[in-house]
Amino acid sequence: YQIPDAAYNTAKDTIANATAVADVLGAYNTALDAQTTYTYDAQPYADQWTAFIEGTDLGHTIVPGSEMKYSEVPAINKAMTDGYSAIWNTKTNAAGATALETAKANLLTTTKNYVQFLLDTAKDITVGDVTYRIPADVYNTAKDAIANAETCADVLGAYNTALGTQESYDAQPLADQWTAFIEETDL
């Protein structure tokens, strides 16, 4: 049940200025009589959350170097499900709106953290005898872009741009030179 604001404010003022108990009780009863049934439904906020998630493309975009979608990454998936839990746990429109905005912020932060981890990993990685590196200036630009991103798409875009500049070189010639040096110096 909910007392409309106008009835609440009138009762509040009447009670505050009352000089007799009968006036207080009368104002209280008038406010109670004005009550309406209030039915809250979290579904519209859950629908908005679903639309927001779908708009991020995390459920369609594959994590580079894997077969997993970003939405399947445990931390990102948890942020998504926690958002639904928070929304369905609300009891008012104000709480529903707050839960939705908090869920959006948490998903962005979680995505930033995971993609920063990927960027750090891709900065200098060796697969077999080949080392892949992202140039330092590109890495720093991407790191700043991820930190300052306002959308998940911006986060993924910064990472993909950096990943596209990754250079490879074969480490074996250096290893062979080192082996030859050691053999020549009788170490």
N, C-alpha and C positions, 0 to 999 in steps of 0.2 A: 504494500500500500504506500501511497505517496500523497502528501498534502501539497496542493499547488502553492507556488511561491506567494501569490497574492494573499491567500487565506492564511498562510503561515505568518507572513509579515503583519497582517492585521491582528491576528491573535497575539503575536509577540508584543506589539505596541499596546494592545488593550491590557494584557497581563502586566506589563511594565508600569502602566499608569493606573492600574486598578486600585480602588480604595476599599473594596469589599470583596470577600471571598466569593460571593455570588458572581461578581464580575469576572473573576479569574476562571471559575468553573464554566461560566457561560462562554467565554472566549475559547477555552479549551475544547468544549463540546462542539462549538461552531466549527473549529478547525478540524476536529475529527469527522464531523458530518461532511466536510468538503473533500475528504480523502477519496482518491481514485485508485483503482487497481493499476499497478505498474508491472508490466511484463517486460523483462529484459531478455534480449536474444543476442547471444554472442556470434551467431552465424554470419551476420554481415561483416564483422571484423575478421572472422576466419576466412571468409571469401576474399576479403581485401588482402589478407596475408598470402593466400594461395596465388592470387593474381600478382602480387609483388614478387613472390618466389619465381613464378613462371617468367616474369619479366626480366629476371636476372640472367636467364639462360644457364644457370648452374646445373640444371637437370638435363641439359642437352649438350653441354660442352665437356669434351674429354680432357682430362688432365694430361698434358704432354708427357709422352714416355710411358703411358699406361693405357689400360682399357677401361679405366674407371672414370665415371662422370664426377664433376666437382661435388654434386649433391650427394654422392656416395662416400665422400671423405668423411670419416667418423665425426670430426669436430664440426664440420659444416652441416652434416645431417642432424647432429644434436642441436645445433642452433636453430635449425628449421623446426624440429619437433618441440623444442622448448618454447618456441614462439607460439605454436598451437596450444600447448599446455597452459601457458600464461593467459592467452586470450580466452580459452574455455573456462578458466578459473575466475574470470571477472564477473561482477554482479551489476555493474552500471555501465552506461554509455561512456562516461568519463574514464572509467577504469579500462574499458575495452579499447578506447582510443589510445590511452597511455601504453597499454600492453602491446598494441600494434606498433607504435613508434619505437618502443624499447626493443621489440623483436627485430625490427628493421636495422636498428643501430647495432645490435648484437651480431646479426648475420654479416653486416659489413665488416665489423671488427674481426670476426672469426675468419672471414674470407681474406682479409688483409694479412692476418697472421700466418695463415696457411700458404698463401702465395709468396709472402716474404721468405718463408722457409724454402719454398721451391726455388726462388731466385737465388738464395744463398747457396743452395745445393748445386744449381746450374752454373754458378759463377766460375767454378773450376772443378770439373769432374772428369775422371778417367774411366773409360769403358774399354776393356781389353788393353790394347796398346795405343789407343787414341785418346788424347786429352782434348776436352772441349772447354773453351773459355769465353766468357762474356767480357768485352773490353771494360776496363775500370770506369771510364766516363759514362758508358751506357748503363752499367750496373748502378752507379750512383744516381743517375737520372731516373731509372726505373724504381729504385728504392724510395726516392723522394715522391715520385708519382703515386706509388702504392700507399705511402703514408698519408698523402694528402687527398687521396681519391674520395669522391663523394658517392660513388656507386660501385657495385660489384663489377659492372662492365668496364669501368675505368681501371679497376684493379687488374682484371684479366688482360685488358688491352696493354697496360704498362708491362706486364710480364711477357706477353707474347711478342711485343716489340723488342724487348731485350733478348729474348730467346732467339729471335730471328737474326740477331747479329752475332750469335755464338760462332766462334771460329774453332776449327779443329786442327790439331797437328799430331803427327805420329811421334810418340815418345821413344820408339825403338831406336832410331838413329842416335839419339843422345845416350841411351843405355849402352849401345854398341861402342860408342866413343869412350864412355867411362870404363867399360870392360877392357878395351884396348889400352887405355892409359894405365890402368892398374897392372895389366900384364907386362907392359913396357917398363914400368918403374919397379917391378919386382916387390910389390907391397905384399 
